[in-house]
Amino acid sequence: MPFLRIQTNHALPEQDARGLASKASALVAGQLGKPERYVMVSVENNPAMQFAGTDAPLAYLELKSIGLPEDRTGELSSALCQLMTKETGIEAERVYIEFSNAPRNMWGWNNSTF
């Protein structure tokens, strides 16, 4: 049920994007204590992005999950920023992250909702 969308203007070869998605999936599962089989990650390249008046490498992440612990968003932000810096070279100050807690009845899967 966790979904992490990573959008960046930093060009990533397909193999690197797949590697980032794989590492992000494991990180989200571990940080949230959820089985990785429920984690979905999307890595999208959008070269037209700009932040703080410049198109220097940047990333926008959205993490949505049922039961997202609001008291741990700082910890999640740190872990995700570190992952982005390590895997893409994008500095933490060039990363925005939006956290969203989804109600169970508003998240569908396998012909039903959670």
Contacts in CASP RR format, 6 or more apart in sequence:
PFRMAT RR
TARGET T0000
AUTHOR 0000-0000-0000
METHOD contacts of the structure
MODEL  1
MPFLRIQTNHALPEQDARGLASKASALVAGQLGKPERYVMVSVENNPAMQ
FAGTDAPLAYLELKSIGLPEDRTGELSSALCQLMTKETGIEAERVYIEFS
NAPRNMWGWNNSTF
1 34 0 8 1.000
1 38 0 8 1.000
1 65 0 8 1.000
1 66 0 8 1.000
1 102 0 8 1.000
1 107 0 8 1.000
1 109 0 8 1.000
1 114 0 8 1.000
2 28 0 8 1.000
2 29 0 8 1.000
2 32 0 8 1.000
2 34 0 8 1.000
2 38 0 8 1.000
2 39 0 8 1.000
2 40 0 8 1.000
2 63 0 8 1.000
2 64 0 8 1.000
2 65 0 8 1.000
2 66 0 8 1.000
2 68 0 8 1.000
3 39 0 8 1.000
3 40 0 8 1.000
3 41 0 8 1.000
3 42 0 8 1.000
3 62 0 8 1.000
3 63 0 8 1.000
3 64 0 8 1.000
3 65 0 8 1.000
4 24 0 8 1.000
4 25 0 8 1.000
4 28 0 8 1.000
4 39 0 8 1.000
4 40 0 8 1.000
4 41 0 8 1.000
4 42 0 8 1.000
4 61 0 8 1.000
4 62 0 8 1.000
4 63 0 8 1.000
4 80 0 8 1.000
5 41 0 8 1.000
5 42 0 8 1.000
5 44 0 8 1.000
5 61 0 8 1.000
5 62 0 8 1.000
6 20 0 8 1.000
6 21 0 8 1.000
6 24 0 8 1.000
6 41 0 8 1.000
6 42 0 8 1.000
6 43 0 8 1.000
6 44 0 8 1.000
6 59 0 8 1.000
6 60 0 8 1.000
6 61 0 8 1.000
6 84 0 8 1.000
7 44 0 8 1.000
7 45 0 8 1.000
7 46 0 8 1.000
7 49 0 8 1.000
7 59 0 8 1.000
7 60 0 8 1.000
7 61 0 8 1.000
8 43 0 8 1.000
8 44 0 8 1.000
8 45 0 8 1.000
8 46 0 8 1.000
8 49 0 8 1.000
8 57 0 8 1.000
8 58 0 8 1.000
8 59 0 8 1.000
8 60 0 8 1.000
8 88 0 8 1.000
8 90 0 8 1.000
9 45 0 8 1.000
9 46 0 8 1.000
9 47 0 8 1.000
9 48 0 8 1.000
9 49 0 8 1.000
9 50 0 8 1.000
9 55 0 8 1.000
9 57 0 8 1.000
9 58 0 8 1.000
10 45 0 8 1.000
10 57 0 8 1.000
10 58 0 8 1.000
10 59 0 8 1.000
10 88 0 8 1.000
10 89 0 8 1.000
10 90 0 8 1.000
11 45 0 8 1.000
11 47 0 8 1.000
12 20 0 8 1.000
12 43 0 8 1.000
12 45 0 8 1.000
12 88 0 8 1.000
16 87 0 8 1.000
16 88 0 8 1.000
17 43 0 8 1.000
17 45 0 8 1.000
18 43 0 8 1.000
19 87 0 8 1.000
20 43 0 8 1.000
20 83 0 8 1.000
20 87 0 8 1.000
20 88 0 8 1.000
21 41 0 8 1.000
21 42 0 8 1.000
21 43 0 8 1.000
22 41 0 8 1.000
23 83 0 8 1.000
23 87 0 8 1.000
24 41 0 8 1.000
24 43 0 8 1.000
24 80 0 8 1.000
24 83 0 8 1.000
25 36 0 8 1.000
25 39 0 8 1.000
25 40 0 8 1.000
25 41 0 8 1.000
26 36 0 8 1.000
27 79 0 8 1.000
27 80 0 8 1.000
27 83 0 8 1.000
28 34 0 8 1.000
28 39 0 8 1.000
28 41 0 8 1.000
28 63 0 8 1.000
28 65 0 8 1.000
29 35 0 8 1.000
29 36 0 8 1.000
29 38 0 8 1.000
29 39 0 8 1.000
30 36 0 8 1.000
31 72 0 8 1.000
31 75 0 8 1.000
31 76 0 8 1.000
31 79 0 8 1.000
32 65 0 8 1.000
32 68 0 8 1.000
32 69 0 8 1.000
32 76 0 8 1.000
34 65 0 8 1.000
49 55 0 8 1.000
49 58 0 8 1.000
49 60 0 8 1.000
50 58 0 8 1.000
51 58 0 8 1.000
51 94 0 8 1.000
51 96 0 8 1.000
52 94 0 8 1.000
56 94 0 8 1.000
57 88 0 8 1.000
57 89 0 8 1.000
57 90 0 8 1.000
57 91 0 8 1.000
57 94 0 8 1.000
58 90 0 8 1.000
58 94 0 8 1.000
58 95 0 8 1.000
59 84 0 8 1.000
59 88 0 8 1.000
59 90 0 8 1.000
59 94 0 8 1.000
59 95 0 8 1.000
59 96 0 8 1.000
60 95 0 8 1.000
60 96 0 8 1.000
60 97 0 8 1.000
60 98 0 8 1.000
61 80 0 8 1.000
61 84 0 8 1.000
61 95 0 8 1.000
61 96 0 8 1.000
61 97 0 8 1.000
61 98 0 8 1.000
62 97 0 8 1.000
62 98 0 8 1.000
62 100 0 8 1.000
63 76 0 8 1.000
63 80 0 8 1.000
63 97 0 8 1.000
63 98 0 8 1.000
63 99 0 8 1.000
63 100 0 8 1.000
64 99 0 8 1.000
64 100 0 8 1.000
64 101 0 8 1.000
64 102 0 8 1.000
65 100 0 8 1.000
65 101 0 8 1.000
65 102 0 8 1.000
66 101 0 8 1.000
66 102 0 8 1.000
66 103 0 8 1.000
66 104 0 8 1.000
66 107 0 8 1.000
66 114 0 8 1.000
67 101 0 8 1.000
67 102 0 8 1.000
68 99 0 8 1.000
68 100 0 8 1.000
68 101 0 8 1.000
68 102 0 8 1.000
70 99 0 8 1.000
70 101 0 8 1.000
73 99 0 8 1.000
76 97 0 8 1.000
76 99 0 8 1.000
77 97 0 8 1.000
80 95 0 8 1.000
80 97 0 8 1.000
81 92 0 8 1.000
81 95 0 8 1.000
81 97 0 8 1.000
82 92 0 8 1.000
84 90 0 8 1.000
84 92 0 8 1.000
84 95 0 8 1.000
85 91 0 8 1.000
85 92 0 8 1.000
104 113 0 8 1.000
104 114 0 8 1.000
105 113 0 8 1.000
105 114 0 8 1.000
106 113 0 8 1.000
107 113 0 8 1.000
107 114 0 8 1.000
108 114 0 8 1.000
END
